[in-house]
Amino acid sequence: MKAPLRTIIYELFMFLLILISVLTIPIQTKAVNILNGLIWAVFVVDYFARLIRAKDKKEYIKTHLFELIAILPLYNLFRLARIVGLFRILRLTAMGKRYVVPLYSFLRTNGFNRMVNALVITLIVIPIPLIFIEPGIKDYPDALWFSIVTTTTVGYGDIVPVTTIGRTLAIFLMLFGIGFIGALISTIRTYMTSKRKQLDSSEKISKVTKSIEQVGPLTESEITIIETFLHSKKELK
């Protein structure tokens, strides 16, 4: 596996941890607290690993000051729920900035962001009628759970639609889930291909630049010849 691919997978994994921590802010259970403790530990390791690799450690600390503040273990000092939530949001905001830009670039590939928006809307809306028409679904959390496991084609079988409308909606969710997975795979392939092309282009530019530097100062006529050559190559493309 090439380094750029490993980096992208790692960045997406870190952003997933941020997303999980955001979604669990309203939930106050022992399991969630343990999960967020593990997420916090991962970000601590990430920060200090980057600090160790940094050539200028003082400059790294200065430029990543908010990330340092955000990983400080302040939960024991602030027991009130609002203050805890505030510091969690501070941590997520400080750490999330590094991952938002590459994620946004990924989502814009092939218009995948529209697919994600459609998925979110579908998972929010579809559970509503299921509450009223399916006898086995008593509340919105059950309906949302059914919608998610059906869309992902997991289908645990703990909730089974029995009405015609319910089964029709389930079929729609399954087909949408299959289409979403296909779009995700296609987007990943396109995104990786574009990144490789950018990397190859950067390497070519670097080689040309080094070659020119080795030649030494160029005269105006030589610069004109190079510009003419580059212009002709551009027209051929």
Secondary structure, DSSP 8 states (H G I E B T S, - for coil): --HHHHHHHHHHHHHHHHHHHHHTTT---HHHHHHHHHHHHHHHHHHHHHHHH-SSHHHHHHHTHHHHHHTS--TTT--SHHHHHHHHHHHHHHHHHHHHHHHHHHHHGGGHHHHHHHHHHHHHHTHHHHHHH-TT--SHHHHHHHHHHHHTT---SSS---SHHHHHHHHHHHHHHHHHHHHHHHHHHHHHHHHHHHHHHHHHHHHHHHHHHHH----HHHHHHHHHHHHHHHHH-
